[in-house]
Amino acid sequence: MRSGRIQSSASCSASSSSTFPHPPCLTSASRHCKLPRLLLPRAVSISQRVSRNCLVPEMTQFSFSKHSNTDRKHLFHAGVGALETSNTQAISTGPLIGEEKIGVLLLNLGGPETLDDVQPFLFNLFADPDIIRLPRLFCFLQRPLAKFISVLRAPKSKEGYASIGGGSPLRRITDAQAEELRKSLWEKNVPAKVYVGMRYWHPFTEEAIEQIKKDGIAKLVVLPLYPQFSISTSGSSLRLLESIFRDDEYLVNMQHTVIPSWYQREGYIKSMANLIEKELQKFDQPEKVVIFFSAHGVPLAYVEEAGDPYKAEMEECVDLIMEELEKRKITNAYTLAYQSRVGPVEWLKPYTDETIIDLGRKGVKSLLAVPISFVSEHIETLEEIDVEYKELALESGIQNWGRVPALGCEPMFISDLADAVIESLPYVGAMAVSNLEARQSLVPLGSVEELLATYDSQRRELPPPVTVWEWGWTKSAETWNGRAAMLAVLVLLLLEVTTGKGFLHQWGILPLFR
């Protein structure tokens, strides 16, 4: 751990190494390669050369075209070091750009653009089974329940969106990023079309896919606009894509690949370091400012039970940014915390609000907030960080507050995303494991199905952030649905007492009240 890192007391029990564990050696030259454990694909291509300047490693493809589902499971569980190699073929070394049309699909969360959009946006959010998970027997209640919750929460959410201008700027910014990415690709001689697919609001992923089909795209690169992979963000969008692909003959035949995360890329790291360096100069004493990385949280069970690489990728990302800053002689103290937790289940710690209070108690006077998991401004940066956390910081004794803006359309960032797309093109329709030691190469690539298969079985057993059908005096019963259940019991009991009629009287449980 870097000496300048501040360890919050709230995080001591949950801390872990900020680097991935070393996997078994794949080749004698790649023993230092670090891979996220979730994303080890069942079919991989292993780099035969390791070079810090190699962006597209020379590959040997392991094909599943002649293997059954049983064989696939055997290959995956046998581990990367024991892959079968009897059916291999080399990736074509021909030109990347041919007659086939290339598309890039950017995936993001989405957000309401007007106050009238807030309630239907919330409905789409809570209709997602990964947000509110019902037992299979009660799945038919998913949409009615989502409707009820969205109506209940809309007034409070509208206040938040009203405070940032009456709606989320996410679509406008994402559209701008898509256009700048398209321009950058064309400047790099890759005439690709770029599409935007939102998970919970327009333009929906389904709408983007329909346009992709109309345009006759033959090769598709799927690029979630989340630097770090999580099953609750990129994973949710990819699961939706999986269901769309499975039911469409055109999409089944369309070659595609996914860039699941790109937090370690040089362009992203340097762009973040540039923004931090610029904001530090606005303080009277820049060297005394604590750099406060605030990331969106995920339920702890996703990491500990499903192998979600989000926490490991986030810690590695922060380390890479601080390494870049150290090269520039910037050695400020820093810390990482997680925001935006929902519901009663335990989320990744330390929490942002608790960490801010803790830093104030320790005498920190200057704080620079860095929204590390966001590349676009939206309600969690403009309202949660800029308003709520700033007020909390000032109340906690922190006198000087600053905030690094989201990347948006930073030229170096956009250019690096274009490079990531170009580097992924040889792997469209194939699987690849890149050399992460180069830190500019891609993380493991693969199809939507292959990437999701590594955690799908565990995911179905995980508790969601909001548990609905868990009754009794438990933690989860403290959600609105649990409280509603307890309220219903009290109402029934009151009716029994006041009327002298009901099940409890019929069963003889309340004879004293007759």
N, C-alpha and C positions, 0 to 999 in steps of 0.2 A: 504494500500500500504506500502511495506517495506520501512523503512527510508533510506536505502542505494540506492534506485532506483532513477536514474536520469530521469526526465521527460523532454523530448525535447519539445521546444516551438511549433514545428510543429505538435505535437501530442495532445496538450491540448484539442482541440475541439473534437477529435475523441476518447479520452480515455474512457475506461469502466472498470467495475470491472473485476478482473482477476480470479474470481471464478464463477462457474455456479450458477444461481438462484436456491434456494431450491424448489423442486417440492412438491406437496401435499404429506402428509405422506402416505406411502404405508403400513407400519405396525408401531406399537408403537416403535419398536426397530430400525427402519431405517429412522428416521426423519432427520438425518444429511446427508443422501445420496445425492450426487450431480450428475445430469445427463445432458449431452448435449441435448439441446432442439431439435436439428435436428434428433437425433437418437432414440427418443422414439419410439419403434416399435409398430406396430398395434397388434401384439400378443406377449405377454411377459411372462416370468416366474419370479416370485417375490421371492426373498430370504426370507426364514422363520427364518433364524438365522443371526445374525450379529456378526462377530468376526474379530478382526484385523489380526488374523492368519489364517482365512478361505480363501482358494484359490478357492475352488469350492463349492459355497454355495448350501445348500439343496434347491431344486426347486419344484415348482408346475407348470406344463405346461398348458398353455391355448391353446387349439387346434382350428384350423380353418377348420378342415377336413369336418365339416358338415354345415359350414356357407356359404352363398352366398356372392358375391362381395359387395352387398348392406350392408349385415351384417358386413362385414369386415370394411367398411368405417365407419359404426355406432360405432363399437367397438373402432376404432382408435380415432375418433373425440370426443368420450365420455371422453377420457383421461384415464391415467393409474389408477387413483383412482376409476374409475367407470367401470372397466373391467367386462364383463360377465363371470361367472364361472360355468355355467350349464354343460359345456362339457369339463371336465378336466380329465387329466390322469397323473400319476406320471412318471417322467423320470426313465428309468431302472437303477437299482443300480448294474447291473451285471458288469463284467469286461470290461474295455475300449477297450482292444485289443482282437479281435476274429479272425475268419478266413478271414474276409473281408479286402481287401487291402486298406491301408490308404495313401493318398497323401496330400502334402502341395504345394499350388501354390503361389509363391512369385510374386507380381506385382510391376512393376517399369516403369519409363518413357522410358528408352532406349536412346541410343545416337550413332552417327556415329563413327565407329571404324577406318575409314580411311578418308582422304580428299575427295576421290571419293564418299563416302557415304553421304556427307553433303547435297547435293542437293536432293537426294531421301528421306533422313530423313526429311528435311524441307517440302517436298511435303506431306509426311504422316502426319506431324504435322498440316499443314494448311488445309489438307483435312478433318480434324476433325471438325464437325459442332459446337463444343463447342469453337473452336478457331476463326473461321470465320463463322458467322451464316448468312445464306441467307434466304430471304422470301421463303415460300414453292413453289411459282411460279417459282423461279429461282434456285431451288435446282440442276437442271441439270448442272449449271455452277460451282458447287463446285470443281470438279476435274480440269477443265481447269483453274480456278482461282488459285487453289493451285499450279498448275504447273507454272503459270506465276510468282507468288510471290516467289516460291522456287528458280527459276532461277534468279530472281532479287536480292534476299538476299544471295544467296550462296557465292559470292565472299567475302563479309564482314565476313560471318560466318566462312568461311575457314581460314581467317586470325586468328580468335580466336582459332580455333582448332589446327592450325599450331603452335600457341604459347604454347600449352600444350602438344606438342609431336606428333601432326598429327592426333589426334582422341580422342574420349572420352574413359576413362578407365572404364566406368560404367558397361559394360557387364562383363568384366574380374572380377571386384570386386563383382558384384552380383552373378556370378557363384561361386566365392570362398565362399561367404556367404551361398549360397545354400548348398554347399558341407559340410561346417562346421556345418550347421544346421542339415543336415542329420546325420552326425557323432554324434552330441549331442543327437539327438532323439534316435538313436540306443543305445547309452550309457545309456539312461534312459529307456531302454527296450520298445521302441516304434519303430518298424521296418517300418518306413514310407519312401516313396520316395518324393523327393523335386524337384519341377519344377520351371522354371523361365519363366514368360510371360511379355514381354515388350509391351508398348502401341504403340510406333512409330518406333521401329526398331527390328532387330533380336536379340534373338528369339521372334517372335511375340506371343501374347497371343493365337492366333489361333493355332500356331504350338505347344505350350505347351499343349493345350487342346487335340489335336490329339494324342499326346504321352500319355496323361492321359488315353484316351480311349483305346489305344493299350495295355497299361499296366493293364487294367481291374480294375482301381481304383473304389472302391465302396463308400468310404467316403473321402470327400475332405474338407480341411481347407484352405480358401482363406485368405492370409496374405499380404496386401499391405505394401511395405517397406517405407511407409510414417508414421512417428510417430503420427502426428496429421491428423485428417480427414479433407479433403476439397472436395467439389464437383468438383473442377477443376483438382484434381490429382487422389485420390482414387476413387472419384465419376465417373470420365471419364473412368477409367479402369473397374469399376463395371458395368457401362452402356454397355460397349462392351461385358462383360461376360453375361449380361442379354440377349442381342440379340443372342449370341451364344447358350446359354442354351435353349432359347425359341424354337429354330428351330431344336433341336436335341433330338431324343427320348431317347438315352442313357443318356444324361445329365439331362433330365427331371427326370429320375428315380434315378439318383445318388444323394445321400444325401450329403449336404454340409452346411457349415456355414462360416461366414465372421467375421474376427477380424478387425473392421473398423479402430481402432486406439489403440495405446498402449503406449502413451507418459507418462502415470502415473505409469508405472510399475517400481518396485524397481530396477531391474537390469539395465534398461535403465537409470534411474535417477542417480544411483551410477556410472555407466560407464561414463556418461557425466561429473559428478563431478570429477571423477578421472582424466580425460583428462584435465579439466580446472585447477585443482590443480597442475598437472604436468607442464603445460605451464606457470603458474604464477611464478613458481620457477625459470624460465629462466630470469626474469626481476631483475634488481638491487634492486628495491624497490617494491616487489610484492604487498604490502598492498596499494600502491598508484595507482595501475592499475585499470582502468575502464573495467569491463567485458561487452563486446558489443555483445549481441545476435542479429544475423542477420538471419531473416527467409525469405523464399520465399513469395512474396506478392500474394494476390488474389484481384480481383476487389471488391471494397467496396459494390457494389450491391449484390454480392453473400452473404455477411454477413447480410446486413441490410434488403434485400428483400426476400432472400431465406432461411434465417436462418442457413447458413453455420456455423458450430461450430468452424471453424478453428481459428479465433481470440481468442475466449474464451479458447480453448484448448491450444493454444500457450502461452497465458499469464499464465494459470495454470501450464503449463510445466516449464516455467521459474521460477515461484515461488517455485515449488517443487525442482528444482535444487539448487536454492539459499538457501532453507531451509536445504538441505543436506550439502551445503558448510558451512553454519552457524554452523552446528553440529561439523564441523572440525575447528571451530574458524576462518573461512575465511569470512570476512564481507565487502568485497569490494563493492564500488558503482557499479551499473550495469544499463543497459538500453536495450530496445528491439526496433528494427526497421525492416522494410521490404524492400527487394530488388527485382530486376528483373521485374519491371513493364513494360508493353508493351502497346502501343497504347495511345489514348487520354483520355480514361475513368479514373475516379478516383479510385485509389487502396488504400489498407490499409495504413494508416499513423501511425507513421512517416516513411518517406522514409530513407533508409540507407545512401544514399549520402548526403542528407540534414542534417541528424543527425550527421554525421562525421564532416561536416563543422561547425555545431553548437557547438559540443564538443570542437573543436579547438578554437573557439571564446571564450569559457568559460575557457580556460586555461588548458584543459586536455593535459597531456604530454605523458601518457602511455595508450595504448589501446590493449585489447586482444579480437580479433574477434572470435565469436563462431557461426559456421553455424548450427543453431539449428534445421532446418527442413530437414537436409540432413544426411543420414547414409552412403553415398558413395561419394568419390571424383568425381567431374565432372566439366564441364566448368564453372559452377556458383561458384564453390569454387576455382578452380585452376586459372581461368582467371579473373572472375569478382571480387572476394574478394582479391585474392593474388596479382593481378596486378592493376586493376582499383581503388579499394577502398584503397589499400595501398598507391598508388601514391596520391590519394586525401587526405588521412590522413596526409601524410608528407607535402603536400602543405598547409594544413590547420593549421600547427603548432604543430601537434602531432609528437613527436620525437621518441618514442619507440613503435614499432608495433609488435604484435604477433598474431598467429592464431591457434586455436585448430583444430586438424585434425578431419575428419569425423570418425565415429565409425568403419567402415569397419568390420573386423573380430575380434574385441575385445572379448576375451573369455567370460567375464561376460555378455556382450550384447547378444552374440549368445546363451548362455545357458538360458538366460531369455526368448528369443524368443521361444526356445524349450519348456520351461515351459508353455508359453502362448498357444502354440499348444496343449500340453497335457491337459491343463485346459479346452480348448474349445471342446475336443472330446465328453464329455457327451452331448453337445448341438448340435451336428451334426444332422440336420433335425429338430431342435427345436429352440425356441427363448428364450433368457435369458436376464435378467437385473442383473448384478452383484453388489455387495456392493462396491461402489467406495471409501467408507471411508477407506477400507483396503488398497487402493492405489496399491495393487499388483494384485487385482482381475481384471478381464476383464471388459471393457466397454460393452455396450449392443451388443449382438450378434444377428445375424439373417441371413436369406437368402439374396441373392443379390436383389431379387425382393422386399422383405419387406423393406430393408434398403433404396432403391432408391425411393420407393413410398412416403416417407415422405416429399420429396422436389421436385419431378418430375414436378408437375404442375407449381410451381413457376419458376423452372429453365427455362422452355421453354419461359418465358416472360422476362428473364433477358437479358440485353445487353451484348454481348461478349466483350472480351478485344479489338478485332479489329472489328469495325462495318463497313460493306462494303457498303450497299445500303442506306446510309443516305446522302442526297445531301444538298447543300446550304452552307452558311457561318456559320457552326456550329462547335462545338468541334470535333465531329466525322469526319467531312469532312476534318480534318487536317491529317487523315491517308493517306497513299499513294493513295488509291482509290479515296478519295475525291479530292486530289490534281490533280490526273489524270483527273477527271471529269471537274474541273475548267480549266485545261489546254486544254481539248477538246473544251470547250466553247470558250476560247480565240482563238484557231486555227480556229474554224468555223467563228468567228467574223472577224478575219483577212482575211479569204478567201472572206467573204462577201464584205469587204471594198476594197480589191484589185481587185476583179473580177466584182463586181457589180451584182452578181447573187447569189441567194439563197433564203431561206425561208423568211428572214427578209425583203428582197426587194419585194418578192412576196406579203407579207402581208402589205407592205407600211410602215414598221417601220423605214426603213433606206432610205427614198427617197432622202435625201441630198447627198448621196454618189453615185448617179447614174452618 
